[in-house]
Amino acid sequence: MTDATEEIPEVDYVEGSGIPIRGNDIDTDQIIPARFMKVVTFDGLGEFAFFDLRFDDEDNQKDHPMNEERFQDANVMVVNNNFGCGSSREHAPQALMRWGIDAIIGEGFAEIFAGNCLALGIPTVTADHETINALQQWVEDNPDKEIEVDVAAETVRYGGNEISVSVDDAQRQALVEGIWDTTALMKANRNAIEETAANLPYLDQTRSDVEADD
């Protein structure tokens, strides 16, 4: 049984305004450049999300959605295909989350990136190119309007439209049932884990061998 103090929230529904990030094959090095990964904690990574695409060598702002005032309160990112490819750095979704992103809608995601998003409770839902293109344009034209991501029903609603999206079965189950944070689950079930470990004969033998050596 899960300890109430370690309760993991269910993520069956996310709503908020959107931000369009266009382009296929946006890799994790673009999302968070390697030089910003030399940190003890993930705190503060949000300000470095897409840094090299947002600023030049003299830290002057470039033309990028994350620099635009109209998208500063956005929490639903709309992307194209193979988003989050490249190295498996978990700093990439951490940076996006700490910038303010709660859900990502796209044509497709790198598998490891999607897994790292799941570990943070961030849904990654997919639709075809035409659907995503239309949604990105709507977000451009309506930066302050709401997008509703229904993870359980696999739908997205915006501007009077409802579209079908796909959510990986395992991801949907983990989010909807509140079992996406495996670390919290292990902490919450510590007593059961210790009890199981105590009953494993090969662990008992290991302990006996260690004590004999001492």
C-alpha positions in Angstrom: 0.0 0.0 0.0 1.3 3.5 -0.9 2.1 5.8 2.0 -0.2 8.9 1.8 2.8 11.2 2.2 4.3 9.7 -1.0 1.0 10.0 -3.0 1.7 10.5 -6.7 -0.7 12.8 -8.6 -2.8 11.4 -11.5 -2.1 13.2 -14.8 -5.2 12.4 -16.8 -5.8 16.0 -18.0 -3.7 19.1 -18.7 -5.0 22.4 -19.9 -3.4 25.8 -20.6 -2.1 28.0 -23.4 0.2 26.7 -26.1 3.6 27.5 -27.6 4.6 26.2 -31.1 8.2 24.9 -31.6 8.5 24.1 -35.3 11.1 21.8 -36.9 11.8 18.1 -37.2 14.6 16.3 -35.4 15.0 18.8 -32.6 17.6 17.0 -30.4 18.3 17.2 -26.7 21.4 19.3 -27.3 19.2 22.0 -28.8 16.8 21.7 -26.0 19.5 22.1 -23.3 23.1 22.6 -24.5 25.7 20.4 -22.8 27.5 23.2 -21.0 24.5 23.9 -18.9 24.4 20.3 -17.6 27.2 20.9 -15.1 24.8 21.4 -12.2 24.3 19.7 -8.9 20.5 19.9 -9.1 18.0 20.6 -12.0 16.9 23.9 -10.3 17.3 26.8 -12.7 17.6 24.8 -15.9 14.4 26.4 -17.3 16.1 29.6 -18.2 18.6 27.7 -20.4 16.0 25.8 -22.4 16.8 26.2 -26.2 19.5 28.7 -25.1 21.5 28.6 -28.3 18.4 29.0 -30.5 17.2 31.9 -28.3 20.4 33.9 -27.9 23.5 34.8 -30.0 27.1 34.7 -28.7 26.6 38.1 -27.1 23.4 36.9 -25.3 21.2 39.1 -27.6 17.8 37.6 -28.1 17.0 35.8 -31.4 13.6 35.3 -33.0 12.3 32.3 -31.0 8.8 31.6 -29.6 10.2 31.2 -26.1 11.5 34.8 -26.2 8.1 36.2 -27.1 6.0 37.8 -24.4 2.8 36.3 -25.7 4.0 32.8 -25.0 5.5 33.3 -21.5 2.6 31.7 -19.7 2.3 28.7 -22.0 2.4 25.2 -20.6 1.5 23.1 -23.6 4.2 22.7 -26.2 3.3 21.8 -29.8 6.2 20.2 -31.8 6.9 18.3 -35.0 8.5 14.9 -35.6 11.3 13.1 -33.8 11.4 15.7 -31.0 13.9 15.0 -28.3 16.2 12.8 -30.4 20.0 12.6 -29.9 21.6 11.9 -26.5 19.4 10.5 -23.7 20.0 13.4 -21.3 17.3 13.7 -18.7 18.1 17.4 -18.4 16.1 18.1 -21.6 12.6 17.4 -20.2 13.8 18.8 -16.8 14.6 22.1 -18.6 11.2 22.2 -20.3 9.3 21.4 -17.2 11.2 24.1 -15.2 10.4 26.6 -18.0 6.8 25.8 -17.4 5.8 23.0 -19.8 3.2 20.4 -18.5 2.4 18.5 -21.7 3.8 18.2 -25.2 1.8 17.5 -28.3 3.8 16.4 -31.4 4.1 14.3 -34.5 6.5 12.0 -32.8 9.0 11.7 -30.0 12.3 9.9 -29.4 11.6 7.0 -27.2 14.1 7.8 -24.4 13.0 11.4 -24.3 9.3 10.3 -24.0 10.3 8.0 -21.1 12.2 10.8 -19.4 9.1 13.0 -19.8 6.9 10.3 -18.2 9.2 10.1 -15.2 8.3 13.8 -14.6 4.6 13.3 -15.2 4.7 15.1 -18.6 2.4 13.6 -21.2 3.8 13.3 -24.8 0.9 12.8 -27.1 1.0 12.4 -30.9 -1.0 13.2 -34.0 -0.3 13.3 -37.8 1.5 16.1 -39.6 -1.6 17.9 -40.9 -3.2 17.9 -37.4 -0.1 19.2 -35.7 0.5 21.9 -38.4 -3.1 23.2 -37.9 -2.7 23.2 -34.1 0.6 25.1 -34.3 -1.0 27.7 -36.6 -3.9 28.1 -34.3 -1.6 28.6 -31.3 0.3 31.3 -33.3 -3.0 33.1 -34.0 -4.4 32.5 -30.5 -1.5 32.5 -28.0 -3.8 33.2 -25.0 -6.4 30.6 -25.7 -6.7 27.3 -23.9 -5.7 23.8 -25.1 -7.2 20.8 -23.3 -5.2 17.6 -23.3 -7.3 14.6 -22.2 -4.7 11.9 -21.6 -7.3 9.3 -20.6 -9.6 9.9 -23.6 -6.7 10.5 -26.0 -8.2 13.8 -27.3 -7.1 17.4 -27.6 -9.6 20.2 -27.6 -8.9 23.8 -28.8 -10.9 26.6 -30.4 -14.1 24.5 -30.8 -12.2 21.6 -32.3 -11.6 18.1 -30.9 -8.8 16.0 -32.4 -7.8 12.4 -31.6 -4.3 11.9 -30.4 -2.3 8.8 -29.5 -0.8 8.1 -26.1 1.5 5.1 -25.6 -0.5 2.5 -23.6 2.0 2.1 -20.8 2.4 5.9 -20.5 -1.3 6.5 -20.4 -1.8 3.9 -17.7 1.1 5.2 -15.6 -0.2 8.8 -15.9 -3.9 8.1 -15.4 -3.3 5.7 -12.5 -0.7 7.9 -10.8 2.2 5.4 -11.0 4.5 7.4 -13.2 7.0 8.4 -10.5 8.9 5.1 -9.9 11.3 6.7 -7.3 8.3 7.8 -5.2 6.7 4.4 -5.6 9.8 2.7 -4.3 10.0 5.1 -1.3 6.4 4.6 -0.6 6.7 0.8 -0.6 10.0 0.7 1.3 8.7 -1.6 4.0 7.3 -4.1 1.4 10.6 -4.0 -0.5 12.6 -4.7 2.7 10.3 -7.5 3.7 10.6 -9.1 0.3 14.4 -8.7 0.3 14.6 -10.3 3.7 12.9 -13.4 2.4 15.2 -13.9 -0.6 17.4 -16.8 0.2 20.3 -15.6 -2.0 20.4 -12.3 0.0 20.5 -14.3 3.2 23.5 -16.3 1.9 25.2 -13.1 0.9 24.8 -11.7 4.4 26.2 -14.9 5.9 29.2 -14.9 3.6 30.0 -11.3 4.5 29.6 -12.0 8.2 31.9 -15.1 7.8 34.6 -12.9 6.1 34.4 -10.5 9.0 
